[in-house]
Amino acid sequence: MPSLHAYFEESTLKHSWDDIARVFWNRYPNPFAKHISSDDVLQRKIVGKKMFSTRLIVKNGVLPKWGEFMFKDTSGKYLVIENSVVDPVKKTITTYTRNVSLTSFSSLEEKCTYKPSADNKGWTVCERSALSSSSVRLLAPQIASFAMSRYRHSVVATDRGWSFVVNKFEGSPINSVLAALARSGVTKQAKFVRP
């Protein structure tokens, strides 16, 4: 029987929702997410006024010594899928993230919703929930607990990474262009073709 651990948290990012939305696709690399080696968009579509995206994120990491005996491949590369919905009308960004590597060992699913703070319109609230599970016989509770402990530790770095990326892009020429386009209401769907 699987062992489950749940986590719920609300954190405040001291940046506007517009700033968070502007840098959403550029949040990696940053010094608070050194474990992310790459991220690639697999699919993106606009339905109505919402943008739906699926990204593949490659993470670097090491299994704990007690977990290495279960896996032949301990290359340290792990795959994560992130599905996101950006709704500029309601001013929400919702991400659904789950690991696709090592699922026989442990699964972690996360949902984050970013929206303007009710207390301060210049800030953004992130409502975060996560569920870790494992069905490894005899070790499931320890594995699920370990995965959740690592996740909770990474949440602090994630919030610091957001601040780093917003500050990095503040005042950059591309940010000024994006802001001007947003104010003008100009939207355009681009198609990229590989040579």
N, C-alpha and C positions, 0 to 999 in steps of 0.2 A: 504494500500500500504506500502511495507517495506521501512524503512529508512536505508540508507547505509552511512558508513563512511570508507574512504580509507586512507591508510598510506603507504608511500614508504621511505626507508632509506637505506643508504649504510654505514656500519661501518667497521672499521679496527681492526682486532685482531693482536696484536704484537707477533704472533706465526706462525710458518710455517704451510702450508697446511698439511704436513705429520704429524706434531704434533697434529693438530686438528683431522685428520682422525684416528690417533692412539687412541685418548681418546674419540672418538665420542660415543661409547657404554657405557662409564663409566662416563658420565657427571653428573649423579645423584647417590648418594646425593652430594650436595655441599652447603655451607652456604649461597649462593646467590639464592638458589632454595628450600628454606625450605617448600614451599607450595607443592612440589612434594613428595607424600608419597610412590609411587612405580611406576615402569615401567617394563613391560613384553613384550617380543617378541612374537607376535602371528604367524608371518610367516616370513620366510627368504628364499630367493632363489638366485642363481647365474645364470644369463643369459649372455652368452658371457663372457665379463670381468667386467660386472656390478653386484653389489649386491643390490637386492631389499628387503626391510624389511617393516614390519608393526608392530608397537608397540602400546600397550595400556598404557597410562599414567594416573595415578590417582592423582588428585590435591586436596589439601585442600583449602578451601576458605569460605568466608561468603558472603551471599547476602547483599546488602545494606538494611537498615531497610525498605525503601520504596518498595523494591522488595519482601520482605518476605511474604507479604499478598497474593501474587499470587501463592505460592507453599506450599503444606502441608509438603513435605520432605525438610527440611533445614539442613540435616545432615552435610553439609559442604564437602562432597566428590563429585568430579566432574570428568567425564571421557573425555579423549582426545585421538584421534587416530592420530598417526604420521606415515606417509608413507615416506620412504626415498630411494634415489638412490645414491649409492656411485660408482663413475666412476674413478678408479685409473689411467686410461689412460689419460683422459682429466683433471684429478685432480679437480673434482667437487664433492661436496656433496649437494644434493638438498633434502630439506624436505618440505613436505606438511602436515600441522597440522590443525585439526578442532575439535571443541568440539562436543561431542555426547550427553552430558547431557545439560539440560536446553535449548534445541534448540527452544522450544516454547516461551522462554523468549528472547534469544539472540543467535546469531551464530557468531563465529569468525573463519576465515580461514586465514592461514598464509603460505607463501612460502618463504623459505630461500635458497639461493644458496651460498655455500662457495667455494671460489677458490683463487689461489695465487694472491697476489696483483701485478698489473702491475708496480707499483712504487718501490716495495721492495719485492723481491722473498722470503724473510724470514718472510713475513707477509701474513695474509689471509684476504680477503675482504668478508664480508657477505652482499649480496644484499637481502633486506628484504621487502616484501610487505604483507599487511594485509587488510582484508575487514571485517568490523563488520556490522551486520544487525539485525534488529528487526522488527517484524510485530505486536507487541502488540498495540492494538488500543489505540489511544490518547497519548501513552507514547513512541512510537517507536523512535522518534528522540532523546529523552533524554536517553533511554536505549542504543541505538547504540553508542551515544556519550560517555556514561559512560564506556561501554565495551572497546572502543578504547582508552580512557584515561588510564584505568587500563593496557591495553596492552602496550601502549607507555612507561608507567612507568616501566614495567617489562623488557623492552628491555635493559636498562642500567644494570640491575642485571644479565641478561642473559650473556652479554659480560663479566662482571666481573667473572661470574661462569666459563666461558671457561678458563680464565686466571688461576683461582684457580686450576682447574682440570689438566691443562697442567703442571703447576708447581708442583702439588702433584705427578704426575706420572713421572716427569723428574728424571732420574737416578734410578728409581725403577727397581728391577730385571726383572719383567715381561716386562717392557718397553724395556730393553736391548734385551730380547729374541725376542720380536716382531720386533724390528728394525733389528736384525740379520736375521730373517726369511724374512723380506721384501727385504733386500739387496740380499739375496741368490736367490730370486725368487721362493721360496718354497711356494706353496699355497695348502691348503687341506680343503675340506669341511667336517666338523664334524657333526655327527648325535648324538643327545642326547636322551637317552631313560630314561624315569622316571621309578624308581623301582616299 
